[in-house]
Amino acid sequence: MPDQFLIYGANGYTGELTARVAVEQGLRPILAGRNAAQVAALADRLGLPYRVAALDNAAALDALLHAVAVVLHCAGPFIYTAQPMVDACLRNRVHYLDITGEIAVFEALAARSDEAKRMGVMLLPGAGFDVVPSDCLAAHLARRLPSATRLTLGIRALGKLSRGTALTGVEALLRGEGGLVRKAGKLTPVPIAWKTRTIDFGKGPRPAVLMPWGDVATAYHSTGIPDVEVYMSFPPATVRAMQASRYVGWLARLPGVADLLRGRVRSGAPGPTDAERAQGLSLLWGRAEDDAGHAAEARLRTPEGYTLTALTSLLIVRKVLAGQVKPGYQTPSRAYGPDLILEIPGVERTDLNEAAV
C-alpha cells in the first residue's frame, strides 16, 4: 500500500490549517482541490506536492488518487461533495476520511458499508470535531452502562465559526432542514430548537437547545443505543433566531435572499485566527440511562474545535497509514475505541458518577 495521503479542499480554512499542522508533525500530504492557483500557492508556501481536480470530473479524480492510500476530504458542504469523492475512493481502493457533521452524509455512507467492505476500503466520515470527541464520549458511556437505552449529549464550543461551517449551516437552512433525534433506532424529524435543557459542562449550569448534530446518526452506529438527543449551548439571541426560523425560514429560500445569505458568508473572514483558536476550547457532556434507572455521566474538555479537527483527523490518518483499518463504514470509536480522543494532548475526560453494576 502506498504511504501517501491527500488532503482535498486544502485551500479552504480547515484544509489549510490541517495541512500546516501536518507539516509541523513531520507529515507530507499531497494537497489538492479544484482551484489550481490557490492550491499551488499553498503547496509552495508549505513545500508540498499538489494536484488539481474538480469533483465532477471522474477521470481527473482517478488520476488525483494515483498512489494514494487515504484521502482526507475537507471540502464541504459534504452533502454535495462527499459522493463523488467516495465513488472515486471505492473505484481506486483508497480509504476515505472527511470532517463532515452532516447527518445525511453519515447515513449515506453507512448505507454503502457492504460495498466498501467488498473493495477493502474504510469509509470514516466525521474525523474532526464532528464527531470524534462526542462519538468517543458516547462509546465511553455505553461501555460504562451496556444496558443503556437513552443517550443525551451536550456540546459547548467556545470559539468562532469558519466560513465553510457557516455556509454549511446556511445551505441546511435553504434546504428547509429542521431538527432530528433518534427514537427507537430511527431518525425522527422534530422542529429546529424544539427542546431546551440545562447542562453543567463543568462551569455551572447553562441552557442548551436540541440540535441535529452528527451524533444523532453516528452514536447509534457506535453504541446501538436506540434513543439519542444532542444539545448545544448558544447565546440566547441565537436560540431565538433558530426558533424564529421555523416560521420565517421560507424567506431564506427565496432566490434573492438565498444569494444574499451565501454572499454575506463568503465575504466574511475565513475563520478564527491562530490566536483566537489558542484561546478557545470545547466542552462536552453526556448521560446514558437504562430502563432500570441506572445512569452514567461524563464530561470532556478539548482544544478549540478547528484545532481539534486538525489533530484528530491527522491522528486517524496516521493510524490508517500504519495499517489500522477496518473496511466498511466506521465511526471513530468503532474503528479505534472510546479512548481515541484521549490520545490528543490537552483532552480531559471526567466521569461524574458510577454506573450501577
Secondary structure, DSSP 8 states (H G I E B T S, - for coil): ----EEEETTTSHHHHHHHHHHHHTT---EEEES-HHHHHHHHHHHT--EEE--TT-HHHHHHHTTT-SEEEE--S-HHHHHHHHHHHHHHHT-EEEE----HHHHHHHHTTHHHHHHHT-EEE---BTTBHHHHHHHHHHHHH-TT--EEEEEEEEES---HHHHHHHHHHHHTT--EEEEETTEEEEE-TT--EEEEE-SSSEEEEEE---THHHHHHHHH--SEEEEEE---HHHHHHHHHHHHHHHHHTSHHHHHHHHHHHHTS-SS--HHHHHH-EEEEEEEEE-TTS-EEEEEEEEE-HHHHHHHHHHHHHHHHHTT----EE--HHHHH-TTGGGGSTT-EEEE-S----
